[in-house]
Every structure is written in C-alpha cells, then in structure tokens.
Amino acid sequence: MKTSVELDDQKVAAAKKLGGESVLRKLLDHALDAYIAEQRRKDMVSILGTDFFEGRLKRGRNPERQERQERKTRGSSR
C-alpha cells in the first residue's frame, strides 16, 4: 500500500541509529512488526491472564538453582 505520512525526523534518525537500518521502508516494516507482536501479546495476556505466564516461568526454571536461591534468601533473613 502506498501512503504519505509526515514522520518526526528526530525519531526516524534515532530509530535508524538504534536499529542499524538505513532504509526507511525496512525501518517502518520492523516498527509495524513490533507493534503487531506487542498487540498480540496484550491480547494473549487478556485472554489467559498473567498467572498463566508466571506459572510457565516458574516451571521452566532450574530446580537446583531455584533451591539455592531460596536457601540464600532464607539465610539472609536470619
């Protein structure tokens, strides 16, 4: 789709510098991809709730590391 928009020159320059992208078309494609991904993530959180993701993180952690961390926390609270 062809369109014409006015963009903030400072924001475009900053985005080009941060992303290492010199072609405006590619920069805008990346921005749109990031926006779409963020909106989909928000939709998933609203559907599944944050507990779903927090529980998945806890199950995925290394049990030995988690145990060491808990012992360390208990030891510092004494």
N, CA, C and O atoms as CSV, one atom per row, in Angstrom:
chain,resi,resn,atom,element,x,y,z
A,1,MET,N,N,0.843,-1.162,0.000
A,1,MET,CA,C,0.000,0.000,0.000
A,1,MET,C,C,0.895,1.233,0.000
A,1,MET,O,O,1.838,1.331,0.785
A,2,LYS,N,N,0.600,2.130,-0.852
A,2,LYS,CA,C,1.335,3.387,-0.871
A,2,LYS,C,C,0.593,4.386,-0.003
A,2,LYS,O,O,-0.636,4.457,-0.013
A,3,THR,N,N,1.373,5.159,0.753
A,3,THR,CA,C,0.778,6.176,1.607
A,3,THR,C,C,1.775,7.307,1.782
A,3,THR,O,O,2.961,7.160,1.490
A,4,SER,N,N,1.285,8.412,2.254
A,4,SER,CA,C,2.150,9.557,2.504
A,4,SER,C,C,1.881,10.033,3.930
A,4,SER,O,O,0.752,10.377,4.281
A,5,VAL,N,N,2.926,10.048,4.736
A,5,VAL,CA,C,2.790,10.499,6.122
A,5,VAL,C,C,3.976,11.388,6.483
A,5,VAL,O,O,5.057,11.276,5.905
A,6,GLU,N,N,3.751,12.265,7.441
A,6,GLU,CA,C,4.848,13.069,7.971
A,6,GLU,C,C,5.372,12.387,9.209
A,6,GLU,O,O,4.609,12.078,10.124
A,7,LEU,N,N,6.682,12.148,9.247
A,7,LEU,CA,C,7.315,11.496,10.383
A,7,LEU,C,C,8.247,12.470,11.083
A,7,LEU,O,O,8.808,13.371,10.460
A,8,ASP,N,N,8.402,12.278,12.370
A,8,ASP,CA,C,9.319,13.094,13.161
A,8,ASP,C,C,10.747,12.732,12.774
A,8,ASP,O,O,11.179,11.596,12.971
A,9,ASP,N,N,11.480,13.696,12.223
A,9,ASP,CA,C,12.846,13.441,11.737
A,9,ASP,C,C,13.761,12.925,12.840
A,9,ASP,O,O,14.591,12.050,12.596
A,10,GLN,N,N,13.617,13.456,14.048
A,10,GLN,CA,C,14.481,13.027,15.158
A,10,GLN,C,C,14.200,11.574,15.541
A,10,GLN,O,O,15.123,10.806,15.811
A,11,LYS,N,N,12.924,11.206,15.563
A,11,LYS,CA,C,12.572,9.822,15.900
A,11,LYS,C,C,13.059,8.856,14.826
A,11,LYS,O,O,13.545,7.768,15.137
A,12,VAL,N,N,12.928,9.253,13.569
A,12,VAL,CA,C,13.391,8.399,12.472
A,12,VAL,C,C,14.906,8.229,12.554
A,12,VAL,O,O,15.417,7.119,12.399
A,13,ALA,N,N,15.622,9.320,12.796
A,13,ALA,CA,C,17.083,9.244,12.899
A,13,ALA,C,C,17.499,8.362,14.073
A,13,ALA,O,O,18.423,7.558,13.952
A,14,ALA,N,N,16.815,8.512,15.212
A,14,ALA,CA,C,17.135,7.694,16.390
A,14,ALA,C,C,16.859,6.219,16.112
A,14,ALA,O,O,17.662,5.359,16.472
A,15,ALA,N,N,15.726,5.923,15.474
A,15,ALA,CA,C,15.371,4.532,15.166
A,15,ALA,C,C,16.367,3.925,14.182
A,15,ALA,O,O,16.750,2.764,14.322
A,16,LYS,N,N,16.784,4.705,13.190
A,16,LYS,CA,C,17.769,4.214,12.229
A,16,LYS,C,C,19.089,3.896,12.924
A,16,LYS,O,O,19.726,2.879,12.649
A,17,LYS,N,N,19.483,4.786,13.828
A,17,LYS,CA,C,20.742,4.592,14.543
A,17,LYS,C,C,20.664,3.376,15.463
A,17,LYS,O,O,21.579,2.552,15.477
A,18,LEU,N,N,19.587,3.256,16.224
A,18,LEU,CA,C,19.438,2.140,17.163
A,18,LEU,C,C,19.306,0.801,16.447
A,18,LEU,O,O,19.895,-0.198,16.861
A,19,GLY,N,N,18.530,0.793,15.374
A,19,GLY,CA,C,18.268,-0.459,14.667
A,19,GLY,C,C,19.280,-0.787,13.599
A,19,GLY,O,O,19.274,-1.891,13.054
A,20,GLY,N,N,20.153,0.159,13.289
A,20,GLY,CA,C,21.142,-0.084,12.251
A,20,GLY,C,C,20.531,-0.205,10.866
A,20,GLY,O,O,21.118,-0.805,9.966
A,21,GLU,N,N,19.365,0.362,10.705
A,21,GLU,CA,C,18.642,0.266,9.428
A,21,GLU,C,C,18.706,1.607,8.713
A,21,GLU,O,O,18.366,2.634,9.301
A,22,SER,N,N,19.131,1.618,7.472
A,22,SER,CA,C,19.240,2.883,6.745
A,22,SER,C,C,18.071,3.108,5.792
A,22,SER,O,O,17.832,4.238,5.366
A,23,VAL,N,N,17.343,2.049,5.452
A,23,VAL,CA,C,16.224,2.156,4.516
A,23,VAL,C,C,14.935,2.374,5.310
A,23,VAL,O,O,14.559,1.554,6.148
A,24,LEU,N,N,14.275,3.482,5.031
A,24,LEU,CA,C,13.071,3.848,5.777
A,24,LEU,C,C,11.983,2.782,5.657
A,24,LEU,O,O,11.296,2.490,6.636
A,25,ARG,N,N,11.821,2.211,4.491
A,25,ARG,CA,C,10.802,1.180,4.272
A,25,ARG,C,C,11.002,-0.007,5.235
A,25,ARG,O,O,10.048,-0.487,5.847
A,26,LYS,N,N,12.254,-0.466,5.357
A,26,LYS,CA,C,12.547,-1.595,6.257
A,26,LYS,C,C,12.330,-1.187,7.706
A,26,LYS,O,O,11.835,-1.974,8.512
A,27,LEU,N,N,12.699,0.033,8.029
A,27,LEU,CA,C,12.505,0.530,9.396
A,27,LEU,C,C,11.020,0.534,9.763
A,27,LEU,O,O,10.646,0.116,10.859
A,28,LEU,N,N,10.187,1.001,8.854
A,28,LEU,CA,C,8.746,1.023,9.105
A,28,LEU,C,C,8.178,-0.387,9.185
A,28,LEU,O,O,7.283,-0.642,9.990
A,29,ASP,N,N,8.678,-1.307,8.368
A,29,ASP,CA,C,8.235,-2.707,8.442
A,29,ASP,C,C,8.564,-3.310,9.811
A,29,ASP,O,O,7.741,-4.005,10.406
A,30,HIS,N,N,9.782,-3.034,10.305
A,30,HIS,CA,C,10.169,-3.523,11.634
A,30,HIS,C,C,9.276,-2.921,12.715
A,30,HIS,O,O,8.863,-3.613,13.646
A,31,ALA,N,N,8.984,-1.638,12.588
A,31,ALA,CA,C,8.128,-0.965,13.576
A,31,ALA,C,C,6.729,-1.577,13.574
A,31,ALA,O,O,6.148,-1.810,14.634
A,32,LEU,N,N,6.194,-1.834,12.392
A,32,LEU,CA,C,4.869,-2.448,12.309
A,32,LEU,C,C,4.876,-3.866,12.872
A,32,LEU,O,O,3.938,-4.263,13.564
A,33,ASP,N,N,5.926,-4.630,12.580
A,33,ASP,CA,C,6.043,-5.987,13.137
A,33,ASP,C,C,6.073,-5.947,14.664
A,33,ASP,O,O,5.416,-6.750,15.328
A,34,ALA,N,N,6.838,-5.009,15.210
A,34,ALA,CA,C,6.934,-4.881,16.670
A,34,ALA,C,C,5.591,-4.485,17.264
A,34,ALA,O,O,5.201,-5.000,18.312
A,35,TYR,N,N,4.892,-3.591,16.617
A,35,TYR,CA,C,3.574,-3.152,17.093
A,35,TYR,C,C,2.580,-4.317,17.080
A,35,TYR,O,O,1.839,-4.523,18.041
A,36,ILE,N,N,2.572,-5.061,16.001
A,36,ILE,CA,C,1.659,-6.212,15.890
A,36,ILE,C,C,1.980,-7.251,16.964
A,36,ILE,O,O,1.068,-7.775,17.604
A,37,ALA,N,N,3.256,-7.553,17.169
A,37,ALA,CA,C,3.650,-8.530,18.185
A,37,ALA,C,C,3.221,-8.074,19.576
A,37,ALA,O,O,2.737,-8.880,20.370
A,38,GLU,N,N,3.395,-6.794,19.873
A,38,GLU,CA,C,3.006,-6.265,21.187
A,38,GLU,C,C,1.491,-6.365,21.392
A,38,GLU,O,O,1.035,-6.735,22.474
A,39,GLN,N,N,0.719,-6.040,20.368
A,39,GLN,CA,C,-0.737,-6.126,20.487
A,39,GLN,C,C,-1.187,-7.574,20.668
A,39,GLN,O,O,-2.104,-7.846,21.443
A,40,ARG,N,N,-0.550,-8.499,19.961
A,40,ARG,CA,C,-0.892,-9.920,20.123
A,40,ARG,C,C,-0.541,-10.408,21.524
A,40,ARG,O,O,-1.280,-11.194,22.117
A,41,ARG,N,N,0.589,-9.939,22.050
A,41,ARG,CA,C,0.981,-10.310,23.410
A,41,ARG,C,C,-0.050,-9.799,24.404
A,41,ARG,O,O,-0.442,-10.522,25.320
A,42,LYS,N,N,-0.487,-8.567,24.231
A,42,LYS,CA,C,-1.504,-7.998,25.117
A,42,LYS,C,C,-2.804,-8.782,25.034
A,42,LYS,O,O,-3.459,-9.022,26.048
A,43,ASP,N,N,-3.180,-9.184,23.808
A,43,ASP,CA,C,-4.391,-9.991,23.639
A,43,ASP,C,C,-4.275,-11.316,24.379
A,43,ASP,O,O,-5.225,-11.749,25.031
A,44,MET,N,N,-3.110,-11.965,24.281
A,44,MET,CA,C,-2.903,-13.239,24.960
A,44,MET,C,C,-2.972,-13.061,26.475
A,44,MET,O,O,-3.548,-13.901,27.167
A,45,VAL,N,N,-2.407,-12.003,26.987
A,45,VAL,CA,C,-2.450,-11.759,28.429
A,45,VAL,C,C,-3.890,-11.519,28.864
A,45,VAL,O,O,-4.305,-12.004,29.916
A,46,SER,N,N,-4.654,-10.779,28.069
A,46,SER,CA,C,-6.046,-10.517,28.459
A,46,SER,C,C,-6.886,-11.792,28.396
A,46,SER,O,O,-7.831,-11.949,29.169
A,47,ILE,N,N,-6.551,-12.696,27.491
A,47,ILE,CA,C,-7.295,-13.957,27.374
A,47,ILE,C,C,-6.860,-14.946,28.454
A,47,ILE,O,O,-7.701,-15.533,29.134
A,48,LEU,N,N,-5.553,-15.132,28.612
A,48,LEU,CA,C,-5.033,-16.160,29.513
A,48,LEU,C,C,-4.712,-15.641,30.906
A,48,LEU,O,O,-4.661,-16.422,31.857
A,49,GLY,N,N,-4.497,-14.353,31.041
A,49,GLY,CA,C,-4.134,-13.779,32.328
A,49,GLY,C,C,-2.640,-13.894,32.570
A,49,GLY,O,O,-1.962,-14.720,31.958
A,50,THR,N,N,-2.134,-13.059,33.466
A,50,THR,CA,C,-0.695,-13.060,33.742
A,50,THR,C,C,-0.277,-14.290,34.529
A,50,THR,O,O,0.883,-14.695,34.454
A,51,ASP,N,N,-1.193,-14.900,35.288
A,51,ASP,CA,C,-0.854,-16.097,36.063
A,51,ASP,C,C,-0.363,-17.223,35.161
A,51,ASP,O,O,0.529,-17.982,35.541
A,52,PHE,N,N,-0.936,-17.333,33.977
A,52,PHE,CA,C,-0.530,-18.378,33.038
A,52,PHE,C,C,0.951,-18.240,32.710
A,52,PHE,O,O,1.693,-19.222,32.741
A,53,PHE,N,N,1.375,-17.031,32.400
A,53,PHE,CA,C,2.768,-16.813,32.023
A,53,PHE,C,C,3.700,-16.925,33.216
A,53,PHE,O,O,4.801,-17.460,33.082
A,54,GLU,N,N,3.291,-16.435,34.380
A,54,GLU,CA,C,4.134,-16.538,35.572
A,54,GLU,C,C,4.335,-17.989,35.968
A,54,GLU,O,O,5.437,-18.378,36.355
A,55,GLY,N,N,3.280,-18.797,35.875
A,55,GLY,CA,C,3.383,-20.216,36.196
A,55,GLY,C,C,4.319,-20.936,35.238
A,55,GLY,O,O,5.084,-21.807,35.650
A,56,ARG,N,N,4.260,-20.581,33.981
A,56,ARG,CA,C,5.136,-21.206,32.990
A,56,ARG,C,C,6.593,-20.871,33.285
A,56,ARG,O,O,7.475,-21.712,33.106
A,57,LEU,N,N,6.845,-19.663,33.729
A,57,LEU,CA,C,8.218,-19.278,34.055
A,57,LEU,C,C,8.735,-20.088,35.234
A,57,LEU,O,O,9.873,-20.555,35.214
A,58,LYS,N,N,7.906,-20.257,36.261
A,58,LYS,CA,C,8.338,-20.993,37.445
A,58,LYS,C,C,8.652,-22.449,37.110
A,58,LYS,O,O,9.631,-23.003,37.610
A,59,ARG,N,N,7.823,-23.071,36.264
A,59,ARG,CA,C,8.056,-24.469,35.899
A,59,ARG,C,C,9.300,-24.626,35.051
A,59,ARG,O,O,9.946,-25.674,35.094
A,60,GLY,N,N,9.649,-23.615,34.284
A,60,GLY,CA,C,10.784,-23.711,33.389
A,60,GLY,C,C,12.119,-23.462,34.057
A,60,GLY,O,O,13.164,-23.673,33.442
A,61,ARG,N,N,12.110,-23.019,35.299
A,61,ARG,CA,C,13.360,-22.690,35.980
A,61,ARG,C,C,14.096,-23.950,36.426
A,61,ARG,O,O,13.495,-25.002,36.640
A,62,ASN,N,N,15.390,-23.815,36.556
A,62,ASN,CA,C,16.250,-24.889,37.018
A,62,ASN,C,C,15.967,-25.124,38.509
A,62,ASN,O,O,16.180,-24.214,39.310
A,63,PRO,N,N,15.488,-26.334,38.912
A,63,PRO,CA,C,15.122,-26.582,40.307
A,63,PRO,C,C,16.287,-26.404,41.280
A,63,PRO,O,O,16.102,-25.862,42.370
A,64,GLU,N,N,17.486,-26.854,40.897
A,64,GLU,CA,C,18.631,-26.700,41.805
A,64,GLU,C,C,18.967,-25.231,42.010
A,64,GLU,O,O,19.256,-24.797,43.125
A,65,ARG,N,N,18.927,-24.490,40.947
A,65,ARG,CA,C,19.223,-23.057,41.048
A,65,ARG,C,C,18.177,-22.362,41.912
A,65,ARG,O,O,18.505,-21.511,42.738
A,66,GLN,N,N,16.913,-22.736,41.713
A,66,GLN,CA,C,15.838,-22.131,42.493
A,66,GLN,C,C,16.015,-22.477,43.982
A,66,GLN,O,O,15.801,-21.624,44.843
A,67,GLU,N,N,16.403,-23.723,44.286
A,67,GLU,CA,C,16.618,-24.140,45.674
A,67,GLU,C,C,17.768,-23.353,46.301
A,67,GLU,O,O,17.661,-22.909,47.444
A,68,ARG,N,N,18.863,-23.179,45.565
A,68,ARG,CA,C,19.990,-22.390,46.068
A,68,ARG,C,C,19.564,-20.954,46.349
A,68,ARG,O,O,19.952,-20.366,47.359
A,69,GLN,N,N,18.774,-20.407,45.460
A,69,GLN,CA,C,18.308,-19.032,45.630
A,69,GLN,C,C,17.417,-18.918,46.871
A,69,GLN,O,O,17.515,-17.943,47.616
A,70,GLU,N,N,16.552,-19.909,47.094
A,70,GLU,CA,C,15.681,-19.892,48.264
A,70,GLU,C,C,16.495,-20.006,49.550
A,70,GLU,O,O,16.217,-19.306,50.524
A,71,ARG,N,N,17.515,-20.897,49.558
A,71,ARG,CA,C,18.367,-21.028,50.736
A,71,ARG,C,C,19.117,-19.728,51.014
A,71,ARG,O,O,19.249,-19.308,52.164
A,72,LYS,N,N,19.597,-19.111,49.968
A,72,LYS,CA,C,20.315,-17.848,50.104
A,72,LYS,C,C,19.394,-16.771,50.697
A,72,LYS,O,O,19.804,-15.999,51.564
A,73,THR,N,N,18.163,-16.734,50.221
A,73,THR,CA,C,17.193,-15.756,50.722
A,73,THR,C,C,16.863,-16.022,52.180
A,73,THR,O,O,16.805,-15.094,52.987
A,74,ARG,N,N,16.644,-17.307,52.528
A,74,ARG,CA,C,16.357,-17.650,53.931
A,74,ARG,C,C,17.532,-17.321,54.836
A,74,ARG,O,O,17.342,-16.854,55.959
A,75,GLY,N,N,18.751,-17.563,54.352
A,75,GLY,CA,C,19.938,-17.302,55.153
A,75,GLY,C,C,20.135,-15.820,55.418
A,75,GLY,O,O,20.625,-15.455,56.487
A,76,SER,N,N,19.777,-14.968,54.494
A,76,SER,CA,C,19.966,-13.537,54.679
A,76,SER,C,C,18.882,-12.916,55.537
A,76,SER,O,O,19.047,-11.796,56.019
A,77,SER,N,N,17.765,-13.625,55.739
A,77,SER,CA,C,16.668,-13.063,56.540
A,77,SER,C,C,16.827,-13.394,58.031
A,77,SER,O,O,16.030,-12.927,58.845
A,78,ARG,N,N,17.834,-14.185,58.402
A,78,ARG,CA,C,18.029,-14.552,59.802
A,78,ARG,C,C,18.773,-13.525,60.554
A,78,ARG,O,O,19.016,-13.690,61.749
